[in-house]
Amino acid sequence: MFHYFKWKIYNYGNYKILKNDFFWVQIVYVWTQTEWEFFLYPIFDTKNNSLYYLWFDDIQQLDIFHKLVKISWIGWKTACYISTSYSLLELNQAISEWDLQFFKNIPWIWPKTAKKIIIELKDTFSLEDFEKDEEKNKQKETILKWIVWLWYSKEKVKKALKDYDWDLLDVQSVIKDIIKRL
């Protein structure tokens, strides 16, 4: 289970609070962003009887996380670190080239675990799917910039893009179609 979440960070004394209209969570956050959109994934740590919330910028990161957690010797913290720190392209390249050093440079990964990751994930990453997703994301960003530049609401445009059928790849046609919908 995961939740799409748009948030802001507030500082209360020494605490940082992740907040939206319905949800407040105390967090440890080292980056400088104060507002962002992402997927929030709750995980229960049975060892410490604690509930943690992991964040992922997109579904690909969550997918990588799930693939890594299934590998024995990989804990949820390591899987989260890898999936949010490295792109699918970097991981795919390291796996296809059997780059043990890439994985050994990741904290908490030893040589034997690096080999296990490569063997278990060898056939699970599709670079073609990644390239298609990257192309769609670039197109979405271009469309969003152009339509917002034409004085349309950013939130409405994002909603229209989310619901849009992406069979059309011509950016101009998509812009015209979305403006008609707004």
Secondary structure, DSSP 4 states (H G I P E B T S, - for coil): --EEEEEEEEEETTEEEEE-SS-EEEE---S--SEEEEEEEEEEETTTTEEEEEEESSHHHHHHHHHHHTSTT--HHHHHHHHHHS-HHHHHHHHHTT-HHHHHTSTT--HHHHHHHHHHHTTT--HHHHHHHHHHHHHHHHHHHHHHHTT--HHHHHHHHHT--TT---HHHHHHHHHHH-
